[in-house]
Structure formats: C-alpha cells, structure tokens
Amino acid sequence: IPLLVLGGLEEEKEEENATNGTKGEEHNFSEEQETAITTTRADLFEKYRQAIPLLVLGGIMFGLHFAAWVYSIEQTSLTHSLILVSVGPLLIVGGQWLGVALSLSKKSPRMGETLGALVGMAGALLMVMDVASHGATNTGRAATFLGDGVALFGAF
C-alpha cells in the first residue's frame, strides 16, 4: 500500500504540472508527502521484515484462542463458553489495577471501567457457581469447571 501511495503522489505532481503548464518546475509537497516520496523500497521492506515476528506471535495467540474456545464448547455449555471467552476487557482492567498496585504503571482505569468490570466479574462468578448444580443447558451439555477454565484461558 505505501508503494501505491508513493506512486499516487508522483502522478499527482505530474498531473498538476500538466494542468498549470509548469512542466519541469518543482512542486511544494508537504513534509509528510516528501517523506513518502523519498522512502525507498528497501526501507519499506525492512519495516515489514521487522513486523514479521509480531505478526507470527499474533497468529499463534489467535490460533490458541480459537483452539481453547472450540475445546471449551465441547466441555461445557455454549452459554458459559461464550461468556467466559469474552471476558478479555475485564482481564485488561484487572491487569491495569495489578500494574498500579505493583507500581509498574501510574495510569489506573477510570471509575466507569472499574465499575463495569466489577459488574461483569460478579456475573461471571454467579455463572460459575451454577456449575456446582450441574444443570443441563438447552444444548444438553452440563457446564463443567474444566470447560469454563479452558474458555477463560481462551480469553487471554
């Protein structure tokens, strides 16, 4: 995509020069446009090459998320699996508070975020307490601690 932008800027310069009758004269590009034009293919390739390890790690984590989710659906009820695999934002707020408590971060979550996370966690705890009753769900599967734990792992 950056190469397309680079080509587009050069075409824009040629078109403007042709309409103004200023063939061969310099055009005043903004600093950002000038940077885009002078960026070489080697520079772009190097930036992409540096991003590959993060892309691979992201793909592995995404694969683990779906593997845990699919396995949890087989081990617990669909409702439990869906709710627990979606608690990522709650874990983020908890992690922010942990970072503040351990002096790793100075930025604490806002009050609304904290309240929302507490309400969500209370709901998740009520749902997990239901596992003790082993009630079958509309899918015919009983909720299990193993399935709920794997779904929670998938949220990470």
C-alpha positions in Angstrom: 0.0 0.0 0.0 2.8 2.5 0.7 4.1 1.9 -2.7 0.7 2.8 -4.2 0.7 6.0 -2.2 4.2 6.8 -3.4 3.2 6.3 -7.0 0.0 8.3 -6.5 2.0 11.3 -5.2 4.2 11.3 -8.2 1.2 11.1 -10.6 -0.4 13.9 -8.7 2.7 16.1 -9.2 2.7 15.3 -13.0 -1.0 16.0 -13.4 -0.8 19.3 -11.6 2.2 20.4 -13.6 0.4 19.5 -16.8 -2.7 21.5 -15.9 -0.7 24.5 -14.7 1.6 24.4 -17.7 4.6 24.3 -15.3 6.3 21.3 -16.7 9.7 20.7 -15.1 9.1 23.2 -12.2 9.3 22.0 -8.6 6.1 21.3 -6.6 5.9 22.2 -3.0 5.0 18.9 -1.2 4.2 18.8 2.5 6.9 17.3 4.7 4.8 14.1 5.1 4.4 13.8 1.3 8.1 14.4 0.7 8.9 11.7 3.2 6.6 9.2 1.5 8.2 10.0 -1.9 11.8 9.6 -0.7 11.1 6.3 1.1 12.8 3.6 -0.7 11.6 0.0 -1.3 14.4 -1.2 0.9 13.2 1.0 3.8 9.7 -0.3 3.4 10.8 -3.9 3.2 12.9 -3.5 6.3 9.8 -2.2 8.2 7.7 -5.1 7.1 10.5 -7.6 7.9 10.7 -6.2 11.5 7.0 -6.7 11.9 7.0 -10.4 11.0 7.8 -11.8 14.5 4.9 -9.8 16.0 2.6 -11.0 13.2 3.6 -14.6 13.8 3.1 -14.2 17.5 -0.3 -12.7 16.9 -1.3 -15.5 14.7 -0.2 -18.1 17.2 -2.2 -16.4 20.0 -5.2 -16.1 17.8 -5.0 -19.8 17.0 -4.7 -20.7 20.7 -7.8 -18.5 21.4 -9.9 -20.4 18.9 -8.5 -23.8 19.9 -9.4 -23.1 23.5 -12.8 -21.8 22.6 -13.7 -24.8 20.4 -12.5 -27.3 23.1 -14.4 -25.4 25.8 -17.6 -25.7 23.7 -17.2 -29.4 23.8 -16.6 -29.5 27.5 -19.1 -27.0 28.9 -22.3 -25.3 27.9 -22.3 -22.9 24.9 -23.5 -20.0 27.1 -20.7 -20.5 29.6 -18.1 -20.8 26.9 -19.2 -17.7 25.0 -19.4 -15.5 28.2 -16.1 -16.7 29.6 -14.2 -16.4 26.3 -15.3 -12.8 26.0 -14.1 -11.5 29.4 -10.9 -10.1 27.8 -11.8 -6.5 28.7 -12.4 -7.5 32.3 -9.0 -9.1 32.4 -7.4 -5.9 31.0 -9.0 -3.7 33.7 -7.8 -6.2 36.3 -4.3 -6.1 34.8 -4.3 -2.4 34.9 -5.1 -2.3 38.6 -2.5 -5.0 39.2 0.1 -2.8 37.4 -0.8 0.1 39.6 -0.6 -2.0 42.7 2.8 -3.3 41.8 4.0 0.2 40.8 4.5 -0.9 37.2 2.1 1.7 35.9 0.9 5.1 37.0 -2.3 5.0 34.9 -5.3 3.5 36.7 -8.5 2.6 34.9 -11.4 5.1 35.1 -14.2 4.6 37.6 -16.7 3.6 34.9 -14.3 1.0 33.5 -13.7 -0.4 37.0 -17.5 -0.5 37.9 -18.3 -2.2 34.6 -15.5 -4.8 35.2 -16.8 -5.5 38.7 -20.4 -6.0 37.5 -19.1 -8.3 34.7 -17.0 -10.3 37.2 -19.9 -10.6 39.6 -22.0 -12.0 36.7 -19.2 -14.5 35.7 -18.9 -15.6 39.4 -22.7 -16.2 39.6 -22.5 -18.2 36.4 -19.5 -20.3 37.6 -21.3 -21.0 40.9 -24.1 -22.5 38.8 -21.6 -25.2 37.6 -21.9 -26.8 41.1 -25.6 -27.6 40.4 -24.6 -29.4 37.1 -27.8 -28.3 35.4 -28.1 -29.3 31.8 -28.5 -26.4 29.3 -30.6 -26.2 26.2 -27.8 -27.9 24.3 -27.9 -30.9 26.6 -24.4 -30.4 27.9 -23.7 -29.7 31.5 -21.4 -26.9 32.5 -18.0 -28.1 33.9 -15.1 -26.4 35.6 -12.7 -27.8 33.0 -14.7 -26.3 30.1 -15.1 -23.0 31.9 -11.4 -22.9 32.8 -10.4 -23.5 29.2 -12.8 -20.8 27.9 -11.3 -18.4 30.4 -7.8 -19.4 29.1 -9.1 -18.5 25.6 -9.8 -15.0 26.8 -6.2 -14.4 27.5 
